[in-house]
């Protein structure tokens, strides 16, 4: 299987843009932009985040036992770019971009995200270059309704109208 062909195919799969954050055992905050995130179960509430093991989050979350998945809105693209390493800010300085708080686990939660899932780590599974974080969701925060999501497809950030707005446009309301 050609890596290039596989990568080209996966680039055509759009994904919600998230920033996965953690707080290390010494209190240091770290985060990384990720699209390989999904729900696992509703009962109990659980999510999966696939993170490169070389990132701070990939190294710290398995040790600290906490992480938060913050789903970004269209107007939070600057947050995505910062945590993707596209600015000069590194490590904890990245948290200067956006408004951050803490909830139950202590992992940083982005204010005004479409949704944030504050998790205790159930398990971390290493696979090739990545670690799969499986988390029990302790709290879920919801942002404003009808917020346009930030998506990533074919190497670019984009958006689409949220379902309620799309339904209204289709019905002429």
Steps between C-alpha positions, in 0.01 A plus 500: 500500500637836400525744793453791259181352352362423847582853620336650188186296562482594868543869416166478318324393821379812679530510876398723784795704623575454868766603745581216736647630824653352811660611823817319599569362846708812571212728393633591155229556236541364149276470196502383139266548204345169396233365267524129589246523781163328537239379745541145626196427717209685653467265797742571652581827320840445337712646220811403305780738397786381281811708574854483365722357774767763429272786608489628856138382530595156371769480767326669796138378483586132559694604812261762639185302430297798376420667169235722346367499144399853397298515174573828323267749335575677171608817683758302702727421203777706665488256793531203262795658321675579828467148638598353161835676539439757226596793723808585703326409827609173660413287802294679767526836317246369246230539764530880456281446191135442587331508839579200719362368829502175701218266586494167682825339382721809484571459128461838322151565361451753218225751574244543218599175324214325322541224757767392749536152646700494823635146546673268739724262309375142498782364287770599258573263214820548302479434128788582267565875528188578703339442836124442514360673807175347624330728747200488732323832455455663840337821377374633168480873431287628212565827320244720328249323274518542122873571511684422177748216556863514394582212266820378340507341156760473225756690704276801565272633769141550387149502643143410424175637629380321814199269441241741645616779268516265203144378572379860523667586168350194331149574626522876442450592865 
